[in-house]
Amino acid sequence: MPLSRKDTLAALELVKAAVSSTNDAIQERAHIWFGGDHVFGTNGGLGIKAKFESPFKCGVPGALLMGLLNQASSDTLEFKQDGNGLKFKAGRSSITLNTLPFSQMPWRFPEKPAKKAIASFKVSEDFIKGLKRVSALKVSNPKRMEHHAVCIFKVDEEMDLYVTNSQSMLIMPVSEEISGPAVKLALPRELANQIIAQCKPGQTLNMYADHFRLQASDKVELFSNIFDTTEMLDLPTFASSYSDEKKFPSTDIPKDLMAALERATVLAGSDEPNVFIKMEGKKLKLTGKFKYGEISEEFDLAKAPVAATVRVDARVLLSIKDVKKLSLHPKAMTFFGADDFIYTIASTNDTKVVAREAPAEDTEEDAEEERPARAKTPKDKRKAREEEPEGEREELNDDIPF
């Protein structure tokens, strides 16, 4: 049967994000699956189903098939299924691809949910905008469930979106109500990315006991496994500790602060451009010692915030967009956007580092008075718990430094 190369590639692109790489130990997850009137991709967590009519039912290695289609010069392709092979002809070129029977497709999502959704909400333009805002934080070395998800908490008739990598936390409120008994959800980042890329605003996301389901558009349906949120961190409590403007008043970001941060990154070269941010009175002071030199700059503030000093990565600060105000807590620096967006970055204070890198004009005695207490390391916390009498130990989280 002849198929349009353009239409075939367009359909495969819709499911590509759910197709594993060729080094996946389960080969079926690296295949694109043709089911007669739909094409499927699933990597064991994310599933994408797209409308596409084809005369065959089988699984074909995804990367190989898309590579061949991208290289083909003919606009019309000839396909014919023959046993365990799929004959593919484009112009003068003819190739037979090894296939897997459709019965081996690792699709685990039901055709129809057996029970009612335990949570559902509208994927509005505001929700998609919120996802984009918090998804700006990339997690390079995920260790906790929260690192793999956009954590959603119900707040009256609205919701708050949280993303954290245990060093930073992004928060975005969205004016959409969650229906159903669930008050907190962990939306897998893979699914969140596909909602941003493929979902038409106004659709409804449903969460069932064992999967998420979303008719993203007329052509595409998105599925995903769910995370167990029983022990999900109380991120709203973490966030409120560092973004409470009554306790830690915010002030306008100094006009030239970003330019100073850029200078710090240049001086640091390939090293981490960690800088000290100190607020005292109506002054903000930025200092640091780097591979290629030192920086010491002072900025006027519109009002006097809480006096504190933090040590943060200048490159991370430069990546924060669309914010107007900032506040300082002894353990964190928080930025506020006009749309109620919040970005909190934990201080990496360490007494040894501070003593070595503190500006020369500060005496050791002064520095000790001004410095926040060193954040306890996981090793410190484990040791403290071991020394506590049984039954008196406080449950502490070793991964979140806030």
C-alpha positions as CSV (number, residue, x, y, z in Angstrom):
1,M,0.0,0.0,0.0
2,P,1.4,3.5,-0.9
3,L,1.8,5.9,2.0
4,S,2.8,9.6,2.0
5,R,6.3,10.0,3.4
6,K,5.4,13.4,4.8
7,D,2.2,12.1,6.5
8,T,4.0,9.0,7.9
9,L,6.8,11.0,9.3
10,A,4.3,13.5,10.9
11,A,2.5,10.6,12.6
12,L,5.7,9.1,13.9
13,E,6.9,12.4,15.3
14,L,3.8,12.5,17.4
15,V,4.8,9.3,19.3
16,K,8.5,9.7,19.1
17,A,8.9,11.0,22.6
18,A,7.5,7.7,24.0
19,V,9.9,5.5,22.1
20,S,13.0,4.4,24.0
21,S,16.5,4.5,22.6
22,T,18.0,1.4,21.0
23,N,20.0,0.7,24.2
24,D,16.9,-0.1,26.2
25,A,17.2,-3.6,27.6
26,I,13.5,-4.2,26.6
27,Q,13.6,-4.0,22.8
28,E,9.9,-3.7,22.5
29,R,10.1,-0.2,24.0
30,A,12.4,1.0,21.3
31,H,9.8,0.1,18.6
32,I,7.0,2.1,17.0
33,W,3.8,0.0,16.8
34,F,1.4,0.1,14.0
35,G,-2.1,-1.0,14.8
36,G,-4.1,-0.5,11.6
37,D,-5.8,2.8,12.5
38,H,-3.4,4.1,15.1
39,V,0.4,4.2,15.8
40,F,1.7,3.7,19.3
41,G,4.9,4.5,21.3
42,T,5.5,3.5,24.9
43,N,8.7,3.4,27.0
44,G,7.3,1.8,30.1
45,G,6.2,5.1,31.7
46,L,4.8,7.4,29.0
47,G,2.4,6.2,26.3
48,I,1.4,8.1,23.1
49,K,-1.4,6.9,20.7
50,A,-1.9,8.8,17.5
51,K,-4.3,8.4,14.6
52,F,-2.7,6.9,11.5
53,E,-4.1,4.4,9.0
54,S,-1.8,1.7,7.8
55,P,-2.3,-1.8,6.2
56,F,-0.2,-3.6,8.8
57,K,0.0,-4.5,12.5
58,C,3.5,-4.9,13.9
59,G,6.3,-3.2,15.7
60,V,9.3,-1.6,13.9
61,P,12.5,-0.3,15.4
62,G,11.7,3.4,15.8
63,A,15.0,5.1,15.3
64,L,15.8,2.9,12.2
65,L,12.4,3.6,10.6
66,M,12.5,7.3,11.1
67,G,16.1,7.5,9.9
68,L,15.2,5.7,6.6
69,L,12.1,7.9,6.1
70,N,14.2,11.0,6.6
71,Q,16.7,9.9,4.1
72,A,14.2,8.8,1.4
73,S,13.8,11.1,-1.5
74,S,10.5,9.8,-2.8
75,D,7.3,11.4,-1.7
76,T,5.4,8.1,-1.9
77,L,6.4,5.0,0.0
78,E,5.4,1.4,-0.6
79,F,4.9,-0.8,2.4
80,K,4.0,-4.5,2.5
81,Q,4.0,-6.8,5.5
82,D,5.3,-10.2,4.9
83,G,5.6,-12.5,7.9
84,N,8.2,-11.1,10.3
85,G,9.3,-8.5,7.8
86,L,8.0,-5.2,6.5
87,K,9.1,-4.4,3.0
88,F,9.8,-0.7,2.5
89,K,10.3,0.7,-0.9
90,A,11.1,4.3,-1.8
91,G,12.0,5.0,-5.4
92,R,14.6,2.5,-6.5
93,S,15.6,1.6,-2.9
94,S,14.0,-1.5,-1.3
95,I,14.6,-2.6,2.2
96,T,13.0,-5.3,4.4
97,L,12.8,-4.4,8.1
98,N,12.6,-7.0,10.9
99,T,9.4,-6.6,12.9
100,L,7.8,-7.9,16.1
101,P,4.2,-9.2,16.2
102,F,1.7,-6.6,17.4
103,S,0.8,-8.9,20.4
104,Q,4.2,-8.1,21.9
105,M,3.5,-4.4,22.2
106,P,4.3,-3.4,25.8
107,W,1.2,-1.2,26.1
108,R,-0.2,-1.4,29.6
109,F,-2.9,1.2,29.5
110,P,-6.6,0.1,29.4
111,E,-8.8,0.7,26.4
112,K,-11.4,2.1,28.8
113,P,-10.9,3.0,32.5
114,A,-12.6,0.5,34.9
115,K,-13.4,3.1,37.5
116,K,-14.0,6.9,37.8
117,A,-11.1,9.3,37.9
118,I,-9.8,10.1,41.3
119,A,-8.7,13.5,40.1
120,S,-9.3,15.6,37.0
121,F,-8.8,19.2,35.8
122,K,-8.9,21.3,32.7
123,V,-5.7,21.8,30.8
124,S,-6.2,25.4,30.2
125,E,-3.9,28.0,28.7
126,D,-3.0,29.1,32.2
127,F,-2.1,25.6,33.2
128,I,0.1,25.1,30.1
129,K,1.7,28.4,30.8
130,G,2.4,27.4,34.4
131,L,3.9,24.1,33.3
132,K,6.3,26.0,31.0
133,R,7.3,28.2,33.8
134,V,8.2,25.5,36.3
135,S,9.6,23.1,33.7
136,A,12.4,25.6,33.1
137,L,14.2,23.8,36.0
138,K,16.0,20.8,34.6
139,V,16.9,17.9,37.0
140,S,20.2,16.4,35.8
141,N,20.6,13.8,38.6
142,P,17.2,12.8,39.9
143,K,17.2,10.9,43.2
144,R,13.7,11.4,44.6
145,M,10.2,10.9,43.1
146,E,9.7,14.6,43.3
147,H,12.6,15.2,40.9
148,H,10.8,13.2,38.2
149,A,7.5,15.1,38.6
150,V,5.6,18.4,38.5
151,C,4.1,18.2,42.0
152,I,0.6,19.7,42.1
153,F,-1.2,20.7,45.3
154,K,-4.9,21.6,45.5
155,V,-5.4,25.0,47.1
156,D,-9.2,25.7,47.5
157,E,-10.5,26.2,44.0
158,E,-7.0,26.6,42.5
159,M,-3.7,24.6,42.3
160,D,0.0,25.3,42.8
161,L,2.6,23.7,40.6
162,Y,6.0,22.8,42.2
163,V,9.3,21.6,40.6
164,T,12.4,21.0,42.7
165,N,15.9,19.5,42.2
166,S,16.7,19.7,45.9
167,Q,18.8,22.9,45.3
168,S,16.1,25.1,43.7
169,M,12.3,25.2,43.9
170,L,9.9,26.8,41.3
171,I,6.3,27.5,42.2
172,M,3.5,28.7,40.0
173,P,-0.2,29.1,41.0
174,V,-2.8,28.2,38.4
175,S,-6.5,29.2,38.5
176,E,-7.9,25.7,37.8
177,E,-9.8,23.5,40.2
178,I,-9.0,19.8,40.8
179,S,-12.1,17.7,40.9
180,G,-12.2,14.4,42.8
181,P,-10.8,13.3,46.2
182,A,-7.1,13.7,45.4
183,V,-5.5,16.8,46.9
184,K,-2.0,16.3,45.6
185,L,-0.7,14.8,42.3
186,A,2.7,14.0,40.9
187,L,2.6,14.7,37.2
188,P,5.5,12.8,35.5
189,R,7.8,15.3,33.8
190,E,7.7,13.2,30.6
191,L,3.9,13.6,30.5
192,A,4.2,17.3,31.4
193,N,6.6,17.9,28.5
194,Q,4.1,16.3,26.1
195,I,1.2,18.4,27.4
196,I,3.3,21.5,26.6
197,A,4.2,20.2,23.2
198,Q,1.0,18.5,22.0
199,C,-2.1,19.5,24.1
200,K,-4.8,21.7,22.8
201,P,-6.0,24.1,25.6
202,G,-9.4,23.1,27.1
203,Q,-8.8,19.4,27.2
204,T,-9.3,17.4,30.5
205,L,-6.6,15.5,32.2
206,N,-7.9,12.5,34.2
207,M,-5.9,10.6,36.8
208,Y,-7.1,7.0,37.6
209,A,-5.8,4.6,40.2
210,D,-3.1,3.3,37.9
211,H,-2.6,5.8,35.0
212,F,-3.0,9.3,33.7
213,R,-5.1,9.8,30.5
214,L,-5.5,12.9,28.3
215,Q,-7.1,13.4,24.9
216,A,-4.5,16.0,23.9
217,S,-6.0,16.7,20.4
218,D,-8.1,15.2,17.7
219,K,-5.2,13.0,16.7
220,V,-3.2,12.4,19.9
221,E,-4.0,10.7,23.2
222,L,-1.5,10.8,26.0
223,F,-1.0,8.2,28.8
224,S,1.3,7.8,31.7
225,N,2.0,5.7,34.8
226,I,1.4,7.4,38.1
227,F,3.7,7.9,41.1
228,D,2.9,7.0,44.6
229,T,2.4,10.3,46.4
230,T,1.8,8.8,49.9
231,E,5.2,10.1,51.1
232,M,5.5,13.1,48.8
233,L,7.3,16.0,50.5
234,D,5.2,18.8,51.9
235,L,6.6,21.3,49.4
236,P,4.1,24.1,50.2
237,T,5.5,24.1,53.8
238,F,9.1,24.1,52.5
239,A,8.3,27.0,50.2
240,S,6.4,29.1,52.7
241,S,9.4,29.0,55.0
242,Y,11.5,30.9,52.5
243,S,9.0,33.0,50.5
244,D,7.0,34.6,53.4
245,E,7.2,38.3,52.6
246,K,6.0,39.3,56.0
247,K,9.0,37.7,57.7
248,F,11.4,38.2,54.8
249,P,10.3,41.4,52.9
250,S,11.1,41.5,49.2
251,T,12.7,44.4,47.4
252,D,13.1,45.4,43.8
253,I,16.0,43.7,42.0
254,P,18.8,46.2,41.5
255,K,19.0,47.3,37.9
256,D,22.6,46.3,37.3
257,L,22.7,43.1,39.4
258,M,22.5,40.8,36.3
259,A,25.4,42.6,34.6
260,A,27.5,42.0,37.8
261,L,26.5,38.3,37.8
262,E,27.6,38.0,34.1
263,R,31.0,39.5,35.1
264,A,31.3,36.9,37.9
265,T,30.7,34.1,35.4
266,V,33.5,35.4,33.1
267,L,35.9,35.6,36.0
268,A,35.0,32.1,37.0
269,G,35.8,30.6,33.6
270,S,34.9,26.9,33.6
271,D,34.6,26.8,37.4
272,E,31.4,27.2,39.3
273,P,30.8,31.0,39.7
274,N,29.6,30.9,43.3
275,V,29.1,34.4,44.7
276,F,28.2,35.8,48.1
277,I,25.0,37.9,48.2
278,K,24.8,40.0,51.4
279,M,21.9,42.3,52.3
280,E,22.2,44.8,55.1
281,G,20.3,48.0,55.5
282,K,19.4,49.4,52.0
283,K,22.5,47.8,50.4
284,L,23.1,44.6,48.5
285,K,26.7,43.5,48.2
286,L,28.0,40.9,45.7
287,T,31.5,39.4,46.2
288,G,33.5,36.5,45.1
289,K,36.9,35.1,44.4
290,F,37.4,33.2,41.1
291,K,39.9,31.6,38.9
292,Y,40.7,34.8,37.0
293,G,40.1,37.4,39.6
294,E,37.8,38.9,42.3
295,I,34.5,40.8,42.2
296,S,33.1,43.2,44.8
297,E,30.1,45.4,43.9
298,E,27.5,47.2,45.9
299,F,23.9,48.1,44.9
300,D,21.3,50.4,46.5
301,L,18.0,48.9,47.5
302,A,14.6,50.6,47.6
303,K,14.0,49.3,51.1
304,A,15.8,47.4,53.8
305,P,15.1,43.7,53.8
306,V,16.2,41.2,56.5
307,A,19.9,41.2,56.9
308,A,21.4,37.9,55.6
309,T,24.2,36.4,53.5
310,V,23.9,33.5,51.1
311,R,26.3,31.8,48.7
312,V,24.7,31.0,45.3
313,D,25.6,30.1,41.7
314,A,25.7,33.2,39.5
315,R,24.8,31.1,36.4
316,V,21.7,29.8,38.1
317,L,20.7,33.4,39.0
318,L,21.2,34.5,35.4
319,S,18.8,31.7,34.2
320,I,15.9,33.1,36.2
321,K,13.6,35.0,33.9
322,D,10.6,37.3,34.3
323,V,11.1,38.2,38.0
324,K,10.8,41.6,39.6
325,K,11.7,41.3,43.3
326,L,13.9,39.3,45.6
327,S,14.2,38.5,49.2
328,L,16.9,36.9,51.4
329,H,16.6,34.2,54.0
330,P,19.7,32.9,55.9
331,K,19.4,29.7,53.9
332,A,17.9,30.7,50.6
333,M,17.4,33.5,48.0
334,T,13.9,33.9,46.6
335,F,12.7,35.7,43.4
336,F,9.2,36.8,42.7
337,G,7.5,37.4,39.4
338,A,4.5,39.7,38.6
339,D,2.4,36.6,37.9
340,D,3.0,35.2,41.4
341,F,5.8,32.9,40.1
342,I,8.3,32.1,42.8
343,Y,11.9,30.8,42.3
344,T,13.8,29.8,45.5
345,I,17.4,28.7,45.4
346,A,19.1,27.3,48.4
347,S,22.3,28.8,49.8
348,T,25.4,26.6,49.5
349,N,26.9,28.1,52.6
350,D,29.8,26.1,54.2
351,T,31.8,27.6,57.1
352,K,35.1,26.4,55.6
353,V,34.3,27.8,52.2
354,V,33.1,31.1,53.7
355,A,36.3,31.4,55.7
356,R,38.4,30.8,52.6
357,E,36.5,33.0,50.2
358,A,35.0,35.7,52.3
359,P,36.0,39.3,51.2
360,A,39.3,40.5,52.6
361,E,37.8,43.6,54.2
362,D,35.7,41.4,56.5
363,T,37.6,40.3,59.6
364,E,37.2,36.7,60.7
365,E,35.3,37.8,63.8
366,D,32.9,39.9,61.7
367,A,32.5,37.1,59.2
368,E,31.5,34.7,62.0
369,E,28.8,37.1,63.2
370,E,27.4,37.6,59.8
371,R,27.4,34.1,58.4
372,P,24.4,31.9,58.6
373,A,25.0,28.5,60.3
374,R,26.3,25.9,58.0
375,A,23.6,23.7,56.5
376,K,23.9,20.2,57.9
377,T,25.1,17.5,55.5
378,P,23.5,14.1,55.1
379,K,26.4,12.7,57.1
380,D,25.9,15.2,59.9
381,K,22.2,14.3,60.1
382,R,22.8,10.6,60.1
383,K,25.3,11.0,62.9
384,A,22.9,13.1,64.9
385,R,20.1,10.5,64.5
386,E,22.5,7.8,65.6
387,E,23.3,9.7,68.8
388,E,19.7,10.5,69.7
389,P,17.9,8.1,72.1
390,E,15.5,5.7,70.5
391,G,12.0,7.2,70.2
392,E,13.3,10.8,70.3
393,R,14.6,11.1,66.8
394,E,13.2,13.7,64.5
395,E,12.4,12.6,61.0
396,L,14.7,14.6,58.7
397,N,15.1,14.6,55.0
398,D,18.6,14.1,53.7
399,D,18.0,15.3,50.2
400,I,16.3,18.6,50.4
401,P,18.6,21.3,51.7
402,F,15.9,23.9,52.3
